[in-house]
Amino acid sequence: MQSLNPSQIAAPFGRYSHGVAIDGPGRLATTSGQLALRADGTVPEGALEQARLCFANCAAILAEAGLGASDALRINAFVTDRAHFADYMKARDEWLAGVEVLPASTLVIVVGFTRPEFLVEVEVTAFRPAT
């Protein structure tokens, strides 16, 4: 197993990895839920910019495993209000632009996250078969 903790994103909040990858009949990686936290500790305003940052963080984690959006199998996302659906989906669709086989995707409304300014959380599971 390989821990995935890219230096260009904020460090994990606790004793966990941002992602983990394993090799087998291919390369499998999963990210921890990514909140909209920049490397400098700031949080963008608004669900759209937060969702874009969540996906950028997931992309950085997957890239460390040699994977990308086209390898995504599943996206799980969480928003704090129905009003954030459209912005989240816009960011998701931007991230998946050009991806031929779209991943499974789930979006859930939650009461909140560890800090009140967080509006969106995203986690991705990705796989690339061995060649």
C-alpha positions, 0 to 999 in steps of 0.5 A: 500500500502507498499513502498519498499525501501530496505536498501541494494541498493542506496536510490531513487534519489528523492521523490519516492519509489523504489517500491510499493506493494499492497494486493488484490486477491494476492500480486502485486508489481512494481519497479521504473526503476532501474539504475546500481547504487551500494549502495556506489554510484558507477556505474559498467562499461559495459552494462552486469554488469549494467544490472546484477545490475539493476536486482539485485536491482529489486530482492531486491525490490521484495524480500521486498514484498515477491516476486521474479523472478518467480512472474514477470509478465512484464519486461520493459527495456531501453538501450542507444544503440543497441550494449547493446541488447545482454548484457542486454538479457544475464543478463535478461536470467540469472535472469530468469534462472529456471523460468517456466512461463516467463514474458512479456518483452519489450526492448527500445532504449533511448537517455540517462538517468540522468547521462551519465554513465548509459547504462541500466534501468530495471523495473519489475512488479510482482504478486503472487495470494493469496493461 
